[in-house]
Amino acid sequence: MHAASVVVPARDEPRRLERTLDSLAAQAFDGSLEVIVVASGDETLAAARAHPVAERVLVDDRRDGPGSARNEGAAIAIGDVLLFTDADTVVPRAWVRAHLRHYATPAVVGVGGPLRPLAGTLRHDVLFRVLSDWWYRVSWPLGFVQQPGCNCSVRRSAFEAVGGFDDALSFLEDTDLSPRLREAGLVVYDHRCPVATSSRRQEREGYVSLFLAYLVGYLEYAIPGLSPTREHF
């Protein structure tokens, strides 16, 4: 049995996906690793099928967002630990090993880590560190755990017990999963395990407007009867 399965949702991302899969092929990991791509778009599917590290490639016919695609991949995964990253993200060589070391503790059911920008300007570096690292370091000890979808892992048994990602959410589906996982066990934040991801959404929408959109989403999520429905993916 594979010790770990990595699920990568990819929607019309052929060039970025190749870079993501290259980083997974370079993992410094002694155990067995399964990589599953859930893709849509002819060029993206072709890129996934052509890459030697992609063991399974699923067609994302539903195109309902990353949460739904991750669930599809998780449904066929055979690893004891499920790791998730995105097609616009590059993971470091020790990424899988860094996540798996936490699962030596039986109480751990999930792990998340910080994000860094692929475009390494000073502005992006500072703002990513504030919003995608320091914010987590403050909020997690207070009980507000938020595993980012492009840098998270879960114990398979706990993931199945809580029902996986909520397919109905197109926004904050990763934030929604994290507190449900926390009810099943310990969710760990590892600040030493960053990934590099695209800053295109921040460039397109702006950091202030994106932060406000997330704030509204958090409030909608927290208020009974509402749910975050903004289309960001």
N, C-alpha and C positions, 0 to 999 in steps of 0.2 A: 504493500500500500504506500502511496505517496505520503510523505510527511507534511507536505504543504501544497496547496493549489493557489495559483494567482489568477484572478479574473480581471480582464481588461475590457470595459465597454468602449466601443469605437464607432462613432457616427461621422461618416464623411471625413476621415482623418488619415488618408493613406501615408503621407510623408511623416507626419508626427508619430503615427503608430509604429513605423519602422524604427524610429529612434527609441521609442519605449521598449519595443521587443529586443532591440540590441542591448539595452541596459539590463534586461532580465536574463539574456543569454550570458551575460558577463558576471552573474552572481557568484560570489565566493561562498558556496554552500555545499557541504559534503553530502547532504541527504538527497532524497528524491524530490524533484520539483515538477509540478504539472502547470502548464500555462494554457489558459482558456481565453479566447478572444470572442466577444459577442459583438458582431459588427453589422453595419448597414452601409449601403453604398457599394457599387460594383468595384470601384478602385480600392476601397478599403478592404473589402473581402478578398480581393486578389492579393493585396499586400500581406494580409494575415496568413493566407494559405501558402504564400511563397516563403514565409519566414520559417526557418527550421526549428525555432524555439516554441512556436505555437503548436501545441499537441492537439488541441481541439479548437475548431472554429465553428461558431454557431451564427446563423443568419438572424439578425434582430428584425423580424417582420413587424413587431408591434411598434417599435420606435417610440416608446412611451417615456423615454428618459433613462438616465443612468441607473436608477434604483431597480427598475424592471429588468434591465439588461444584466445587472449584477446578480439578481435573483435567478435568471435563466442560467447563467454560468455556474452559480453555486449549486443548482439543482443536479448538475451532472458531475460536479467536482468530487473527487474521492479522497482529498486530503483531510487530515484531522484538523488542520488550521487553514482557514481561508484568508487570503490576502487580496486587497483590492487596490488598484491604481488606475489611472486614466491614460487615454491615448495621447495626451499632450504633456505627459509627465515623464521625467527621467529619474530612475531610482539609483542610489549608490550601490557599489558592488556588495556591500555587506547588509543590504536592506532586508532580505529574507532572514538571514541569520540573526539580525538585530531584533526583529519582531519575534522570532521563535524562541529566543532565550527566555522571554517573559513567561512562556507557557509551561516552563518547568515548575512554576508555582501553580498548584491545582486550582486555586481560587480565581486566577486570571481568566477572564472570558473575552477580553478585547484589548487592543493596543492602538494608539494613535500617535502621530508625530507631526512635527512642524513642516511648513512649506517654505521654499525659497523660490525666487523668480528665476526663470531661465534667462531672461534678459537682465543682465547684471548691472543695471545703472544704480547709482547711489540712491536715487529716489525710490526705486522699486525695492532695493535691498532693505532700506529703513522701514518702509511701510509694510512690507511683508513680515518683517521681524516683529513689528508692533501688533499687527492684526492676526498673524498666523503663527505666532509663537508666544509672545508675552501675554497676549489675551488668554491663550489656553492655560498658561502657567498660573494665571490669576483665577480663572473661572473653574478649572478642574478641582482644586482643593475645596471650592465652595459647593461642589456637587453638580455644576453645570458642565457635564462632559460632552465633547463635540468631536468625535473622530472624523477628520476630513476624508471624504470619499476616495481621494487619490493617494492617501497614506494611512491606511488602516488595515487591521486584521481582526479576526474573530475566531474563537473556538467553535468548530463546526456544530457541536452538540448544543451550545448556547444559542447560536444563530438560528438553528432549526426550532429550538424551544420558544423563541420570541417571535417567530414568524418571518424572519428576514427583513429586508427593506419593505417599506410601505409603497406598493405600486401606485397608489392613488396620489402620492406626492411627487410633483415635478420640481420641487424646491425644498431644500432642507431635509431631504430624505436621509442624509447621513446623520444630521443632528437628531432626527427622530429616532433612529436606531440606537444611538448611544445611551440615552437614559433607560431605554427598555433593556438593553444588555446589562446595564448597571444593576438592575433588579435581580439579575441572574448570577452576579458575581462581581469581581473587581475589574474595572477598566483602567488601564495604565496609560499615562502620557509619558512618552520617551523623547525628551528634548534633544537627545543625541542622535536621533534617527530622522533627519530631514530628507525630503525629496525636492527636486527642482521641477517646477511646473510653469506653464505658460501664464504670462500676465496680460494676455490679449483682452480678457473680459474687463480687467481693471482699466486698461487703456481705452477700451470702447465706452465704458460707462462712467469711469472716474471713481476714485476711491471713496469720495464723500457720498455720492449717490448710491454706490454699491453698499457702503456701510449702512446707510439709511434703509435701503431695501432689505438688508438682512435684519436690521433692528425691527422693522415692521413685521418681517417674517417670524422672528422670535416671539414678538408680542402676539401675533395671530396664533402661533403654535401654543402659547401659554394660556390663552383665553379659551375656556371651554366653548365648544360649538363652532370655532373657527379653525381654519387650516391654511398653511402657506401655499399659495397657488401661483405665485409669480413665475413666469417662464424664463428661466435663465440658462437652460441647458438645451 
